[in-house]
């Protein structure tokens, strides 16, 4: 179900529940009236935002349809771990009409190939009642509002500049539709919609946290091809492997059936390799066990597992390597991304990542989650092409291109910046240092 008169602001695929607080915190300053819709399977879950505040939830699915409490959206999302989510902006009247369509059954429904809409409008005017008309075209819906039988508002695709009234705009739109593509029309006489009982302004602690409780102390994000596939809380022992009975299921053949496990240990968390055939890696080093620190990234074949949990001061880099010959560095398999990582130090200008990997800078260096980017980053709020570093005559400039995660230079937000030796760039929780060479 889509509105014909709405603008898409943000679209995220397989977005994890763990990122919803930050997601809404970043988008809501740009949104006065609109809605968020999350999809998983055949079910749609909505949050409507009116006059800058959450108004109510809604569900449209094979077994249920109607308005809901706001809490229901986040409870449903948390149970599934992740979903596709889009944010649209619209206007208040259109959103209220959409809620009427979701919450009530129509008193009449027909298509314009069997019923003349102009005759219907005459009968509505004669009865003189109030109501909402929903007009559907190819799965997208526009609306008209009646008061005492008169059309007083329309929200329809396109713009009819020649129309002098809402009624003329509605008729011109219906006349413009070809006969082979008839419109679906529904009339609603029940039109009262109210904010949900748990509606309130956006809470400071984060909207998902407010409605479902504090997030788990520790969880893993599963990242594949730069896309976050899910979030898995660590409760007791979290098992990882190719066997479907594992809590974190990795289907690639190179993953062992019981590959690794994360568990609590001495007030923190540790990941242990379970004698896997192809190994578990941290920063390119094969490990048997490692105490985990917040934002540590573990690699198993093509998968990245990012840990979120307590920060252990002074222990973030500790790892026990496996019995590989001393001095041998085993790097995880990675696809070519245009600029191959070079061992630091290197000659000439370079970008040095927080894990020590260095990328030489050419004329144009792209940064983002797309595999074609020169510097590939993963992260919930990192765009496919998030930023670019351009080489000038005697300078390098970094420019933000897209994405929700801010570009920060030495801790300050910026849209573009002329780089100086030692400048620290931060995107999506990853830091990189510019070296002039």
Beta strands, then each sheet from edge to edge (+ up, - down):
strand 1: 2-3
strand 2: 7-16
strand 3: 34-40
strand 4: 43-50
strand 5: 53-60
strand 6: 65-68
strand 7: 82-89
strand 8: 108-111
strand 9: 131-137
strand 10: 140-147
strand 11: 150-155
strand 12: 184-188
strand 13: 219-224
strand 14: 227-233
strand 15: 237-241
strand 16: 248-249
strand 17: 260-265
strand 18: 268-273
strand 19: 280-282
strand 20: 285-291
strand 21: 297-300
strand 22: 303-308
strand 23: 320-321
strand 24: 350-353
strand 25: 358-360
strand 26: 364-368
strand 27: 375-376
strand 28: 387-391
strand 29: 396-400
strand 30: 408-409
strand 31: 412-413
strand 32: 416-418
strand 33: 424-427
strand 34: 430-435
sheet 1: 1+ 10+ 9- 12+ 8-
sheet 2: 1+ 10+ 11-
sheet 3: 2+ 7- 3+ 4- 5+ 6-
sheet 4: 14+ 13- 22+ 21- 19+ 20- 18+ 17- 15+ 16+
sheet 5: 14+ 13- 22+ 21- 19+ 20- 23+
sheet 6: 25+ 24- 34+ 33- 30+ 31-
sheet 7: 27+ 26+ 28- 29+ 32-
end
